[in-house]
Amino acid sequence: MNIAKIVRQQRKLKRLSQVEFAIKCGVGLRFIRELEQGKKTLRLDKVNQVLHYLGYEAGAIKLE
């Protein structure tokens, strides 16, 4: 499952609109929309800010 799907799914489980979710995460509505749409170029610090609210964190994984 990719980050966009995780964020969307978890937001909906919390029964939050994108606006409410953005406020709780401390980011803008546009960022949440772009994140949930799977935009390829987003600031990792902001992605982690959203993920942290959900109990997740993005990090580096060594490719074999």
Backbone as a printed PyTorch tensor [residue, N CA C, xyz], in Angstrom:
tensor([[[  0.8530,  -1.1730,   0.0000],
         [  0.0000,   0.0000,   0.0000],
         [  0.9050,   1.2440,   0.0000]],

        [[  0.5630,   2.2220,  -0.8050],
         [  1.3910,   3.4250,  -0.8670],
         [  0.9330,   4.4620,   0.1640]],

        [[  1.7460,   5.4960,   0.3220],
         [  1.4790,   6.5160,   1.3360],
         [  0.1360,   7.1980,   1.1010]],

        [[ -0.1750,   7.5070,  -0.1470],
         [ -1.4370,   8.1890,  -0.4620],
         [ -2.6320,   7.3800,   0.0410]],

        [[ -2.6110,   6.0840,  -0.2130],
         [ -3.7270,   5.2330,   0.2060],
         [ -3.8010,   5.1150,   1.7260]],

        [[ -2.6350,   5.0100,   2.3710],
         [ -2.6120,   4.9170,   3.8370],
         [ -3.2040,   6.1710,   4.4540]],

        [[ -2.7570,   7.3290,   3.9700],
         [ -3.2360,   8.5940,   4.5270],
         [ -4.7390,   8.7370,   4.3220]],

        [[ -5.2070,   8.4920,   3.1080],
         [ -6.6400,   8.6190,   2.8130],
         [ -7.4560,   7.6650,   3.6850]],

        [[ -7.0070,   6.4140,   3.7600],
         [ -7.7280,   5.4070,   4.5370],
         [ -7.7780,   5.7810,   6.0180]],

        [[ -6.6490,   6.1780,   6.5700],
         [ -6.5960,   6.5240,   7.9870],
         [ -7.4080,   7.7800,   8.2960]],

        [[ -7.3700,   8.7610,   7.3860],
         [ -8.1670,   9.9750,   7.5820],
         [ -9.6490,   9.6310,   7.6330]],

        [[-10.0740,   8.7730,   6.7140],
         [-11.4850,   8.3830,   6.6750],
         [-11.8800,   7.5650,   7.9020]],

        [[-10.9700,   6.7200,   8.3910],
         [-11.2500,   5.9620,   9.6100],
         [-11.4580,   6.8900,  10.8020]],

        [[-10.7460,   8.0060,  10.8000],
         [-10.8970,   9.0000,  11.8660],
         [-12.0990,   9.9120,  11.6270]],

        [[-12.7780,   9.6940,  10.4950],
         [-13.9670,  10.4740,  10.1270],
         [-13.6880,  11.9810,  10.0630]],

        [[-12.5690,  12.3090,   9.4240],
         [-12.1740,  13.7060,   9.2680],
         [-12.2730,  14.1150,   7.8090]],

        [[-12.7510,  15.3200,   7.5770],
         [-12.7010,  15.8690,   6.2240],
         [-11.2430,  16.2290,   5.9370]],

        [[-10.9380,  16.5140,   4.6870],
         [ -9.5770,  16.9250,   4.3600],
         [ -9.2210,  18.2210,   5.0760]],

        [[-10.1780,  19.1160,   5.2050],
         [ -9.9440,  20.3930,   5.8960],
         [ -9.6160,  20.1470,   7.3700]],

        [[-10.4230,  19.3540,   8.0420],
         [-10.1970,  19.0480,   9.4560],
         [ -8.8560,  18.3480,   9.6590]],

        [[ -8.5580,  17.4150,   8.7610],
         [ -7.3150,  16.6550,   8.8380],
         [ -6.1060,  17.5670,   8.6540]],

        [[ -6.1740,  18.4540,   7.6870],
         [ -5.0760,  19.3930,   7.4390],
         [ -4.8110,  20.2420,   8.6760]],

        [[ -5.8660,  20.7230,   9.3090],
         [ -5.7180,  21.5550,  10.5120],
         [ -5.0640,  20.7580,  11.6270]],

        [[ -5.5310,  19.5450,  11.8540],
         [ -4.9770,  18.7130,  12.9200],
         [ -3.5110,  18.3630,  12.6780]],

        [[ -3.1270,  18.2210,  11.4000],
         [ -1.7490,  17.8720,  11.0540],
         [ -0.8450,  19.1000,  10.9640]],

        [[ -1.4400,  20.2680,  10.8920],
         [ -0.6510,  21.4890,  10.7960],
         [ -0.0940,  21.7600,   9.4050]],

        [[ -0.8060,  21.2870,   8.3910],
         [ -0.4090,  21.5370,   7.0020],
         [ -1.6000,  22.1320,   6.2590]],

        [[ -1.3600,  22.5580,   5.0440],
         [ -2.4260,  23.1520,   4.2550],
         [ -3.3160,  22.1180,   3.5840]],

        [[ -4.5090,  22.5580,   3.2520],
         [ -5.4590,  21.6970,   2.5540],
         [ -4.8900,  21.2370,   1.2170]],

        [[ -4.2640,  22.1310,   0.4890],
         [ -3.6790,  21.7690,  -0.8070],
         [ -2.6700,  20.6290,  -0.6570]],

        [[ -1.8650,  20.6880,   0.4040],
         [ -0.8810,  19.6240,   0.6320],
         [ -1.5710,  18.2820,   0.8460]],

        [[ -2.6310,  18.2690,   1.6550],
         [ -3.3650,  17.0200,   1.9060],
         [ -3.9530,  16.4900,   0.6040]],

        [[ -4.5340,  17.3610,  -0.1860],
         [ -5.1010,  16.9290,  -1.4730],
         [ -4.0310,  16.3200,  -2.3660]],

        [[ -2.8920,  16.9920,  -2.4710],
         [ -1.8080,  16.4900,  -3.3270],
         [ -1.2530,  15.1830,  -2.7870]],

        [[ -1.1250,  15.0710,  -1.4740],
         [ -0.6250,  13.8440,  -0.8600],
         [ -1.5670,  12.6800,  -1.1440]],

        [[ -2.8550,  12.8820,  -0.9430],
         [ -3.8280,  11.8160,  -1.1730],
         [ -3.9710,  11.4630,  -2.6500]],

        [[ -3.6330,  12.3890,  -3.5280],
         [ -3.6780,  12.1160,  -4.9690],
         [ -2.3990,  11.4560,  -5.4670]],

        [[ -1.4080,  11.3040,  -4.5780],
         [ -0.1790,  10.6150,  -4.9410],
         [  0.8220,  11.4590,  -5.6980]],

        [[  0.8130,  12.7660,  -5.4880],
         [  1.7770,  13.6340,  -6.1650],
         [  3.1860,  13.1330,  -5.8670]],

        [[  4.0150,  13.0800,  -6.8870],
         [  5.3500,  12.4830,  -6.7670],
         [  6.3500,  13.3790,  -6.0480]],

        [[  6.1670,  14.6840,  -6.0920],
         [  7.1380,  15.5960,  -5.4930],
         [  6.4920,  16.3800,  -4.3530]],

        [[  6.7040,  15.9020,  -3.1450],
         [  6.2080,  16.5650,  -1.9370],
         [  7.3510,  16.6360,  -0.9300]],

        [[  7.2960,  17.6210,  -0.0670],
         [  8.3350,  17.7650,   0.9530],
         [  8.2190,  16.6350,   1.9720]],

        [[  9.3210,  15.9230,   2.1640],
         [  9.3240,  14.7770,   3.0670],
         [  9.0400,  15.1920,   4.5060]],

        [[  9.5010,  16.3670,   4.9170],
         [  9.2280,  16.7950,   6.2910],
         [  7.7300,  16.9760,   6.5260]],

        [[  7.0270,  17.4920,   5.5250],
         [  5.5760,  17.6550,   5.6530],
         [  4.8620,  16.3090,   5.5820]],

        [[  5.3600,  15.4190,   4.7240],
         [  4.7780,  14.0690,   4.6520],
         [  4.9000,  13.4140,   6.0220]],

        [[  6.0730,  13.5220,   6.6290],
         [  6.2670,  12.9180,   7.9520],
         [  5.4310,  13.6130,   9.0240]],

        [[  5.1720,  14.8860,   8.8630],
         [  4.3140,  15.6100,   9.8030],
         [  2.9080,  15.0010,   9.7960]],

        [[  2.4050,  14.7100,   8.6010],
         [  1.0830,  14.0850,   8.4630],
         [  1.1290,  12.6490,   8.9820]],

        [[  2.1460,  11.9040,   8.5680],
         [  2.2640,  10.5110,   8.9950],
         [  2.4120,  10.3970,  10.5110]],

        [[  3.1380,  11.3290,  11.1090],
         [  3.3330,  11.3130,  12.5630],
         [  1.9820,  11.3960,  13.2900]],

        [[  1.0950,  12.2340,  12.7930],
         [ -0.2440,  12.3430,  13.3790],
         [ -0.9620,  10.9940,  13.3470]],

        [[ -0.6690,  10.1900,  12.3250],
         [ -1.3130,   8.8870,  12.1610],
         [ -0.5350,   7.7480,  12.8240]],

        [[  0.6270,   8.0690,  13.3890],
         [  1.4260,   7.0400,  14.0370],
         [  2.3720,   6.3190,  13.0980]],

        [[  2.7390,   6.9520,  11.9950],
         [  3.6560,   6.3850,  11.0170],
         [  4.8370,   7.3300,  10.8140]],

        [[  5.8400,   6.8480,  10.0800],
         [  6.9650,   7.6860,   9.6830],
         [  7.5440,   7.1400,   8.3880]],

        [[  7.8970,   8.0300,   7.4680],
         [  8.5580,   7.6200,   6.2270],
         [ 10.0600,   7.6870,   6.4530]],

        [[ 10.7790,   6.7490,   5.9110],
         [ 12.2220,   6.7330,   6.0710],
         [ 12.8920,   6.0360,   4.9170]],

        [[ 14.2040,   6.0150,   4.9850],
         [ 15.0030,   5.3880,   3.9310],
         [ 15.0260,   3.8700,   4.1200]],

        [[ 14.8790,   3.1820,   3.0040],
         [ 14.9670,   1.7180,   3.0080],
         [ 16.0050,   1.3310,   1.9710]],

        [[ 16.9980,   0.5440,   2.3680],
         [ 18.0550,   0.1130,   1.4610],
         [ 17.4760,  -0.8570,   0.4250]],

        [[ 17.7210,  -0.5300,  -0.8310],
         [ 17.2860,  -1.4040,  -1.9130],
         [ 18.3490,  -2.4520,  -2.1650]],

        [[ 17.9490,  -3.6520,  -2.3430],
         [ 18.8860,  -4.7570,  -2.5820],
         [ 19.1730,  -4.8750,  -4.0590]]])
